[in-house]
Amino acid sequence: MGDLKDLTVEGFVDVTASDAPAPGGGSVSALAGALAAALAEMVANLTVGKAKYAEVEGEMKELAASGAALRKELVEDIQKDSTSFNLYMDAIGMPKDTDEEKAARREAMQNGLKAAAQVPLSVAETAYKIFPIAEAVVSRGNTNAVTDGLVAAMMARTAVIGALFNVKINLGSIKDEAFVADLSAKVKSLEEQAIAYEQKILKASELSDQLY
């Protein structure tokens, strides 16, 4: 199988549904983030060039560019998440007949787990950067596309929380206590911020009144 980003939508869904261990929730979270960035970018683009929104045109152009950069980064992360998981799977398959081989295998497994935790943390941190863009396009962007901005915020939350789930499950098997403590603190903070930011954006729209 080639790079996941090159698959069709149907192809990606099919391989996700298969009995292959990857792509899984991490890659899907990265895809959710890419879609969130794309939606926020779209609303900004739909605002540019409209006389009604002339005062925010410069801002919207900048937001569209920022959204495009995040979208491209998260598309690349779809494959990175699966690759990082494969490092751990490769380590499991290493020989373990001698004490030296067992030690090398254990170290490789730990390194694989660390990579499998660090990559989704990076995905979560990148996806979190979508919230300010979504907030801006919901509050000041083309009102005809406000729902797209709201979906961007919800997808961004899914991307962040979903990626962080993958961090947490890998931390449970890592022996490096300092590494675990550092990432656990980052996870907790990012989770709380993502949940609060999504709610803030949704509450700003009358379309989500019934949710709160």
Residue pairs with C-beta under 8 A, 6 or more apart in sequence:
1 15
3 79
4 12
4 15
4 23
4 27
4 78
4 79
4 82
5 75
5 76
5 78
5 79
7 15
12 23
12 31
15 23
16 23
16 24
16 27
16 28
21 85
21 89
22 81
22 82
22 85
22 86
23 78
23 81
23 82
24 81
24 82
24 85
24 166
25 162
25 165
25 166
26 81
26 82
26 85
26 119
26 120
26 123
26 162
26 163
26 166
27 78
27 79
27 81
27 82
28 162
29 81
29 120
29 123
29 124
29 127
29 158
29 159
29 160
29 162
29 163
29 165
29 166
30 74
30 75
30 77
30 78
30 80
30 81
30 123
30 127
30 159
30 163
31 74
31 75
31 78
32 127
32 155
32 156
32 158
32 159
32 162
33 70
33 74
33 77
33 123
33 126
33 127
33 130
33 155
33 156
33 159
33 160
33 163
34 71
34 74
34 75
34 77
34 78
35 155
36 127
36 130
36 134
36 151
36 152
36 153
36 154
36 155
36 156
36 158
36 159
37 67
37 68
37 70
37 71
37 74
37 127
37 130
37 133
37 152
37 156
38 67
38 71
39 134
39 148
39 149
39 151
39 152
39 155
40 63
40 67
40 130
40 133
40 134
40 137
40 148
40 149
40 152
41 63
41 64
41 67
41 68
41 71
41 133
42 145
42 148
43 137
43 138
43 141
43 142
43 145
43 146
43 148
43 149
43 152
44 60
44 61
44 63
44 64
44 67
44 133
44 136
44 137
44 141
45 60
45 64
46 141
46 142
46 144
46 145
47 53
47 56
47 57
47 60
47 137
47 140
47 141
47 142
47 145
48 57
48 60
48 61
48 64
49 57
50 142
53 60
53 140
53 141
53 142
56 140
56 141
59 136
59 140
60 137
60 140
60 141
63 133
63 136
63 137
66 129
66 133
67 130
67 133
70 126
70 127
70 129
70 130
70 133
73 126
74 123
74 126
74 127
74 159
77 119
77 122
77 123
77 126
80 119
80 123
81 119
81 120
81 123
81 163
81 166
84 112
84 115
84 116
84 118
84 119
84 120
85 116
87 111
87 112
87 115
87 116
88 109
88 112
88 113
88 115
88 116
89 112
90 108
90 112
91 105
91 108
91 109
91 111
91 112
92 105
92 109
94 101
94 104
94 105
94 108
95 101
95 105
96 102
96 105
110 174
110 175
110 176
113 170
113 173
113 174
114 170
114 174
114 176
114 179
116 166
116 170
117 166
117 167
117 170
117 171
117 174
117 183
118 183
120 163
120 164
120 166
120 167
121 163
121 164
121 167
121 183
121 186
121 187
123 159
123 163
124 159
124 160
124 161
124 163
124 164
124 167
124 187
124 190
124 194
125 190
127 156
127 159
127 160
127 163
128 156
128 160
128 190
128 193
128 194
128 197
130 152
130 153
130 156
130 159
131 153
131 156
131 194
131 197
131 198
131 201
133 152
134 149
134 150
134 152
134 153
134 156
134 201
135 153
135 197
135 200
135 201
135 204
137 145
137 149
137 152
138 146
138 149
138 150
138 153
138 201
138 204
138 205
139 204
141 149
146 205
146 207
147 207
149 201
150 201
150 202
150 205
150 207
150 208
153 197
153 198
153 201
153 202
154 198
154 202
156 194
156 198
157 194
157 195
157 197
157 198
160 190
160 191
160 194
161 191
161 194
161 195
164 187
164 190
164 191
167 183
167 187
168 184
168 187
171 180
171 183
171 184
171 187
174 180
199 212
202 208
202 211
202 212
203 212
